[in-house]
Amino acid sequence: MMKRLACSTFVAIVMAALAVVVPGASAHAGSQEAAGSRLAAPGCVRFSPGWRYTFVTNDCSVTHTLTVVYRDGTDVPCRVAPPGAVITFPGYGTLGNEVLGVILCDTGEGTPGGP
């Protein structure tokens, strides 16, 4: 019984923490202009950078393939984000790096970021 209570309490705490973090991710739209000459993600894609994780929310009605651009040029793999998805990328770290924006990835199908 105690294990079940402890597990339920842990799950409730995690869910409460996510409820605070995830809405903040969709409410905060970082600067997409800073993504450089690559094709910036549309305005319905929002991101919330943190030192450990960067949360990217796809509030669009279509799936996008996305990646995050960092000031120091860190290269991270592209991720597929269906409508409504929140995907996680590395954060900016503790050494003063910065998340500049979210860009569409070339999917090889002639349309960056989409099927």
FIGUTOR-183469 format. One record per residue: residue number from 1; residue in one letter; x, y, z of N, C-alpha, C, O in turn. Coordinates in nm, 2 decimals. Example, Ala and Ser with C-alpha at 12.3 -4.5 7.8 and 13.67 -1.06 7.14 Angstrom:
! residues 2
SITE   k r   n.px   n.py   n.pz  ca.px  ca.py  ca.pz   c.px   c.py   c.pz   o.px   o.py   o.pz
SITE   1 a   1.32  -0.57   0.78   1.23  -0.45   0.78   1.32  -0.33   0.78   1.42  -0.33   0.85
SITE   2 s   1.28  -0.22   0.71   1.37  -0.11   0.71   1.29   0.00   0.79   1.34   0.11   0.80
! end
This chain:
! residues 115
SITE   k r   n.px   n.py   n.pz  ca.px  ca.py  ca.pz   c.px   c.py   c.pz   o.px   o.py   o.pz
SITE   1 m   0.08  -0.12   0.00   0.00   0.00   0.00   0.09   0.13   0.00   0.06   0.22  -0.07
SITE   2 m   0.19   0.12   0.08   0.28   0.24   0.09   0.35   0.26  -0.05   0.37   0.38  -0.09
SITE   3 k   0.39   0.16  -0.12   0.45   0.17  -0.25   0.36   0.24  -0.35   0.40   0.33  -0.42
SITE   4 r   0.23   0.19  -0.34   0.13   0.25  -0.43   0.11   0.40  -0.40   0.10   0.48  -0.50
SITE   5 l   0.11   0.44  -0.28   0.09   0.57  -0.24   0.21   0.66  -0.28   0.19   0.77  -0.33
SITE   6 a   0.33   0.60  -0.26   0.45   0.68  -0.30   0.46   0.69  -0.45   0.49   0.80  -0.49
SITE   7 c   0.42   0.59  -0.52   0.42   0.60  -0.67   0.32   0.70  -0.72   0.35   0.78  -0.80
SITE   8 s   0.20   0.69  -0.66   0.10   0.79  -0.70   0.13   0.93  -0.67   0.11   1.02  -0.75
SITE   9 t   0.20   0.95  -0.55   0.24   1.09  -0.51   0.35   1.13  -0.61   0.34   1.25  -0.65
SITE  10 f   0.44   1.05  -0.65   0.55   1.09  -0.74   0.49   1.12  -0.88   0.53   1.23  -0.93
SITE  11 v   0.40   1.04  -0.93   0.33   1.07  -1.05   0.26   1.20  -1.05   0.26   1.28  -1.14
SITE  12 a   0.19   1.23  -0.94   0.11   1.35  -0.93   0.21   1.47  -0.93   0.18   1.58  -0.99
SITE  13 i   0.32   1.46  -0.86   0.42   1.57  -0.86   0.48   1.59  -1.00   0.49   1.71  -1.04
SITE  14 v   0.51   1.49  -1.07   0.57   1.50  -1.20   0.46   1.56  -1.29   0.50   1.65  -1.37
SITE  15 m   0.34   1.52  -1.29   0.24   1.58  -1.37   0.21   1.73  -1.34   0.19   1.81  -1.43
SITE  16 a   0.22   1.76  -1.21   0.20   1.90  -1.18   0.32   1.99  -1.23   0.30   2.10  -1.28
SITE  17 a   0.44   1.93  -1.22   0.56   2.00  -1.28   0.54   2.02  -1.43   0.57   2.13  -1.48
SITE  18 l   0.50   1.92  -1.50   0.48   1.93  -1.64   0.37   2.03  -1.68   0.38   2.10  -1.78
SITE  19 a   0.27   2.03  -1.60   0.16   2.13  -1.62   0.21   2.27  -1.61   0.16   2.36  -1.68
SITE  20 v   0.31   2.29  -1.53   0.37   2.43  -1.52   0.46   2.45  -1.63   0.46   2.56  -1.69
SITE  21 v   0.55   2.36  -1.67   0.65   2.38  -1.77   0.59   2.38  -1.91   0.63   2.47  -1.98
SITE  22 v   0.50   2.29  -1.94   0.46   2.28  -2.08   0.37   2.40  -2.12   0.40   2.45  -2.23
SITE  23 p   0.28   2.45  -2.04   0.21   2.57  -2.09   0.31   2.69  -2.10   0.29   2.78  -2.19
SITE  24 g   0.41   2.70  -2.02   0.51   2.80  -2.03   0.58   2.79  -2.16   0.62   2.89  -2.22
SITE  25 a   0.60   2.67  -2.21   0.67   2.65  -2.34   0.58   2.70  -2.45   0.64   2.76  -2.55
SITE  26 s   0.45   2.68  -2.45   0.37   2.73  -2.56   0.34   2.88  -2.54   0.31   2.95  -2.64
SITE  27 a   0.35   2.93  -2.42   0.33   3.08  -2.40   0.45   3.16  -2.44   0.43   3.28  -2.48
SITE  28 h   0.56   3.11  -2.43   0.69   3.18  -2.46   0.73   3.15  -2.60   0.76   3.04  -2.64
SITE  29 a   0.73   3.25  -2.68   0.78   3.23  -2.82   0.92   3.30  -2.83   0.92   3.43  -2.82
SITE  30 g   1.02   3.23  -2.85   1.15   3.28  -2.86   1.17   3.35  -3.00   1.08   3.33  -3.08
SITE  31 s   1.28   3.42  -3.01   1.30   3.50  -3.14   1.34   3.40  -3.25   1.44   3.34  -3.25
SITE  32 q   1.25   3.39  -3.35   1.27   3.31  -3.47   1.36   3.38  -3.57   1.42   3.32  -3.65
SITE  33 e   1.37   3.51  -3.56   1.45   3.59  -3.65   1.60   3.55  -3.63   1.68   3.57  -3.73
SITE  34 a   1.64   3.51  -3.52   1.78   3.48  -3.49   1.82   3.35  -3.54   1.94   3.31  -3.52
SITE  35 a   1.74   3.28  -3.61   1.77   3.15  -3.67   1.86   3.15  -3.79   1.91   3.05  -3.84
SITE  36 g   1.89   3.27  -3.83   1.99   3.29  -3.94   1.92   3.28  -4.08   1.80   3.30  -4.09
SITE  37 s   1.99   3.24  -4.18   1.94   3.23  -4.32   1.86   3.11  -4.34   1.79   3.10  -4.45
SITE  38 r   1.86   3.01  -4.25   1.78   2.89  -4.27   1.63   2.92  -4.25   1.60   3.03  -4.19
SITE  39 l   1.55   2.84  -4.30   1.40   2.86  -4.29   1.35   2.85  -4.15   1.35   2.74  -4.09
SITE  40 a   1.31   2.96  -4.09   1.26   2.96  -3.95   1.13   2.88  -3.95   1.05   2.88  -4.04
SITE  41 a   1.11   2.82  -3.83   0.98   2.75  -3.81   0.87   2.85  -3.81   0.89   2.97  -3.78
SITE  42 p   0.75   2.82  -3.85   0.63   2.91  -3.85   0.60   2.96  -3.71   0.64   2.90  -3.61
SITE  43 g   0.52   3.06  -3.70   0.49   3.12  -3.58   0.41   3.03  -3.48   0.41   3.06  -3.36
SITE  44 c   0.35   2.93  -3.54   0.27   2.84  -3.45   0.36   2.74  -3.38   0.32   2.65  -3.30
SITE  45 v   0.49   2.74  -3.41   0.59   2.66  -3.34   0.66   2.75  -3.24   0.72   2.86  -3.27
SITE  46 r   0.65   2.71  -3.11   0.71   2.80  -3.00   0.81   2.72  -2.93   0.81   2.60  -2.93
SITE  47 f   0.91   2.79  -2.87   1.01   2.72  -2.79   1.03   2.80  -2.65   1.01   2.92  -2.64
SITE  48 s   1.07   2.72  -2.56   1.10   2.77  -2.43   1.24   2.71  -2.39   1.25   2.60  -2.35
SITE  49 p   1.35   2.80  -2.40   1.48   2.75  -2.36   1.51   2.75  -2.21   1.46   2.84  -2.14
SITE  50 g   1.58   2.65  -2.17   1.63   2.65  -2.03   1.77   2.60  -2.03   1.82   2.56  -2.14
SITE  51 w   1.84   2.60  -1.92   1.98   2.56  -1.92   1.99   2.41  -1.95   2.10   2.37  -2.01
SITE  52 r   1.90   2.33  -1.91   1.91   2.19  -1.93   1.83   2.14  -2.05   1.88   2.05  -2.13
SITE  53 y   1.71   2.19  -2.07   1.63   2.14  -2.18   1.57   2.26  -2.26   1.54   2.37  -2.20
SITE  54 t   1.54   2.24  -2.38   1.46   2.34  -2.46   1.34   2.27  -2.51   1.35   2.17  -2.58
SITE  55 f   1.22   2.32  -2.47   1.10   2.26  -2.51   1.04   2.33  -2.63   1.03   2.45  -2.63
SITE  56 v   1.01   2.25  -2.73   0.95   2.30  -2.86   0.81   2.25  -2.87   0.79   2.13  -2.87
SITE  57 t   0.71   2.34  -2.89   0.57   2.30  -2.90   0.52   2.33  -3.04   0.54   2.44  -3.09
SITE  58 n   0.46   2.23  -3.11   0.40   2.25  -3.24   0.26   2.27  -3.22   0.18   2.18  -3.21
SITE  59 d   0.22   2.40  -3.23   0.07   2.43  -3.22   0.01   2.45  -3.36  -0.10   2.50  -3.37
SITE  60 c   0.08   2.40  -3.46   0.03   2.41  -3.60  -0.06   2.29  -3.62  -0.07   2.20  -3.54
SITE  61 s  -0.13   2.30  -3.73  -0.23   2.19  -3.77  -0.16   2.08  -3.85  -0.23   1.99  -3.89
SITE  62 v  -0.03   2.10  -3.88   0.04   2.00  -3.96   0.17   1.96  -3.89   0.22   2.03  -3.80
SITE  63 t   0.22   1.84  -3.93   0.35   1.79  -3.87   0.47   1.87  -3.93   0.47   1.90  -4.05
SITE  64 h   0.56   1.90  -3.85   0.69   1.97  -3.89   0.81   1.89  -3.84   0.80   1.82  -3.74
SITE  65 t   0.92   1.89  -3.92   1.04   1.83  -3.88   1.13   1.95  -3.84   1.16   2.04  -3.92
SITE  66 l   1.18   1.95  -3.72   1.24   2.07  -3.66   1.37   2.04  -3.59   1.40   1.93  -3.55
SITE  67 t   1.45   2.15  -3.58   1.57   2.14  -3.49   1.59   2.28  -3.43   1.53   2.38  -3.47
SITE  68 v   1.68   2.29  -3.33   1.71   2.41  -3.26   1.84   2.46  -3.31   1.93   2.39  -3.33
SITE  69 v   1.85   2.60  -3.32   1.98   2.66  -3.35   2.04   2.72  -3.23   1.97   2.79  -3.15
SITE  70 y   2.17   2.70  -3.21   2.24   2.75  -3.09   2.35   2.85  -3.14   2.40   2.84  -3.25
SITE  71 r   2.37   2.95  -3.05   2.47   3.05  -3.08   2.61   2.99  -3.12   2.68   3.04  -3.21
SITE  72 d   2.65   2.88  -3.05   2.78   2.83  -3.07   2.79   2.73  -3.18   2.89   2.67  -3.21
SITE  73 g   2.68   2.71  -3.25   2.67   2.62  -3.37   2.65   2.47  -3.33   2.67   2.39  -3.42
SITE  74 t   2.62   2.44  -3.21   2.59   2.30  -3.17   2.49   2.25  -3.27   2.39   2.31  -3.30
SITE  75 d   2.52   2.13  -3.32   2.43   2.06  -3.42   2.36   1.95  -3.34   2.42   1.86  -3.29
SITE  76 v   2.22   1.96  -3.35   2.14   1.85  -3.29   2.05   1.80  -3.40   2.01   1.87  -3.49
SITE  77 p   2.02   1.67  -3.38   1.94   1.60  -3.49   1.80   1.66  -3.50   1.74   1.72  -3.40
SITE  78 c   1.74   1.66  -3.62   1.60   1.70  -3.64   1.51   1.60  -3.57   1.54   1.48  -3.56
SITE  79 r   1.39   1.65  -3.53   1.29   1.57  -3.47   1.16   1.60  -3.54   1.13   1.71  -3.58
SITE  80 v   1.07   1.50  -3.55   0.94   1.51  -3.61   0.84   1.55  -3.50   0.84   1.49  -3.39
SITE  81 a   0.77   1.66  -3.52   0.67   1.71  -3.43   0.53   1.71  -3.49   0.50   1.80  -3.57
SITE  82 p   0.45   1.61  -3.45   0.31   1.62  -3.50   0.23   1.73  -3.44   0.28   1.79  -3.34
SITE  83 p   0.12   1.77  -3.49   0.04   1.87  -3.43   0.01   1.85  -3.28  -0.02   1.74  -3.24
SITE  84 g   0.04   1.95  -3.20   0.01   1.94  -3.05   0.13   1.89  -2.97   0.12   1.88  -2.85
SITE  85 a   0.23   1.84  -3.04   0.34   1.77  -2.97   0.44   1.87  -2.90   0.45   1.99  -2.95
SITE  86 v   0.49   1.83  -2.79   0.60   1.90  -2.72   0.72   1.81  -2.73   0.72   1.70  -2.68
SITE  87 i   0.83   1.86  -2.80   0.95   1.78  -2.81   1.06   1.85  -2.74   1.06   1.97  -2.72
SITE  88 t   1.16   1.77  -2.70   1.26   1.82  -2.61   1.40   1.82  -2.68   1.43   1.72  -2.75
SITE  89 f   1.47   1.93  -2.67   1.61   1.94  -2.72   1.70   1.97  -2.61   1.65   2.01  -2.50
SITE  90 p   1.83   1.96  -2.63   1.92   2.01  -2.52   1.90   2.16  -2.49   1.86   2.23  -2.58
SITE  91 g   1.93   2.20  -2.37   1.92   2.34  -2.33   2.05   2.41  -2.37   2.13   2.36  -2.44
SITE  92 y   2.06   2.53  -2.32   2.17   2.62  -2.36   2.29   2.59  -2.27   2.40   2.64  -2.30
SITE  93 g   2.28   2.51  -2.17   2.40   2.47  -2.08   2.44   2.58  -1.99   2.37   2.68  -1.97
SITE  94 t   2.55   2.56  -1.92   2.59   2.65  -1.82   2.71   2.73  -1.86   2.77   2.81  -1.78
SITE  95 l   2.75   2.72  -1.99   2.87   2.80  -2.03   2.84   2.92  -2.12   2.92   2.97  -2.19
SITE  96 g   2.71   2.97  -2.11   2.68   3.09  -2.18   2.63   3.07  -2.32   2.62   3.17  -2.40
SITE  97 n   2.60   2.95  -2.37   2.55   2.93  -2.50   2.41   2.99  -2.50   2.35   3.03  -2.40
SITE  98 e   2.34   3.00  -2.62   2.21   3.06  -2.63   2.13   2.99  -2.74   2.19   2.95  -2.84
SITE  99 v   2.00   2.96  -2.71   1.91   2.91  -2.81   1.86   3.03  -2.90   1.80   3.12  -2.84
SITE 100 l   1.90   3.02  -3.03   1.86   3.14  -3.11   1.72   3.12  -3.18   1.65   3.22  -3.20
SITE 101 g   1.68   3.00  -3.20   1.55   2.98  -3.26   1.53   2.83  -3.30   1.61   2.75  -3.28
SITE 102 v   1.42   2.81  -3.37   1.38   2.68  -3.42   1.37   2.69  -3.57   1.30   2.78  -3.62
SITE 103 i   1.43   2.60  -3.64   1.42   2.60  -3.79   1.36   2.47  -3.84   1.35   2.36  -3.77
SITE 104 l   1.31   2.48  -3.96   1.26   2.36  -4.03   1.37   2.28  -4.09   1.47   2.34  -4.14
SITE 105 c   1.37   2.15  -4.09   1.47   2.07  -4.15   1.43   2.03  -4.29   1.31   2.02  -4.32
SITE 106 d   1.53   2.01  -4.37   1.50   1.96  -4.51   1.47   1.81  -4.50   1.55   1.74  -4.46
SITE 107 t   1.35   1.78  -4.53   1.31   1.64  -4.52   1.34   1.55  -4.65   1.32   1.43  -4.65
SITE 108 g   1.40   1.62  -4.75   1.44   1.55  -4.87   1.32   1.53  -4.96   1.33   1.46  -5.06
SITE 109 e   1.21   1.58  -4.93   1.09   1.57  -5.01   1.05   1.70  -5.08   0.94   1.71  -5.13
SITE 110 g   1.14   1.79  -5.08   1.12   1.92  -5.15   1.05   2.02  -5.07   1.04   2.14  -5.11
SITE 111 t   1.00   1.99  -4.95   0.93   2.08  -4.87   1.00   2.08  -4.73   0.98   1.98  -4.66
SITE 112 p   1.08   2.19  -4.69   1.14   2.19  -4.56   1.04   2.18  -4.45   0.94   2.25  -4.45
SITE 113 g   1.06   2.09  -4.36   0.98   2.08  -4.24   0.85   2.00  -4.24   0.79   1.98  -4.14
SITE 114 g   0.81   1.96  -4.36   0.68   1.90  -4.37   0.68   1.78  -4.46   0.78   1.76  -4.54
SITE 115 p   0.58   1.70  -4.45   0.57   1.58  -4.54   0.55   1.61  -4.68   0.54   1.52  -4.77
! end
